[in-house]
Amino acid sequence: MSQLGLAEWTMPVFGVSAILVGILLLLPRTFFIGNLLNALSVVFIMAFALRAGNYRIALIEIPFLAIPLLLIWLKYPFKN
C-alpha cells in the first residue's frame, strides 16, 4: 500500500472495510451492496496503482474485480 502513495492510517481502514464487506456478503438483503463495495474497493486500489505508475498491480487486480461482478450476476447462493 505504501507503493501506491497511501498513508499508513488507510491500511486499517481497508482492513475494517473488508471485514464489514465480508459480513454484508453473508446476509441475503445486503449481498448486492457487499459485492458492490468489494468491487469499488478493487477499483480504488486499481486507481491508486495507476496513479502511482504501477501498471502491474492494476493488471493483477482485474480478476479480483471480476469476482464480485460475477457474484452479483449469479445472485445470492444460499437463498433456499
Phi, psi and omega in degrees: 000330180292332177292336182274357179085021179267148178289162183293330182287345181282339181296313175296329179295316177296323179295314179294320179294325178294322177294317178295321177296320177299321177291320179296329181290337181284335184265133183298324183288333183251013182298315180296314181295321178298316178292323178296316178294324177296315178296321179294322178294323177293321178295321177297317178297319178296319180294318178295323179294318179293323178294326179279353180084015181261088184286335181296315179296319180298321179289326178293330183282349183300313177296328179288339172281325182290330183297307179295328178293322176294320178294324176296318181294323182282343180074178185292125187280339187253033184289323182274000000 
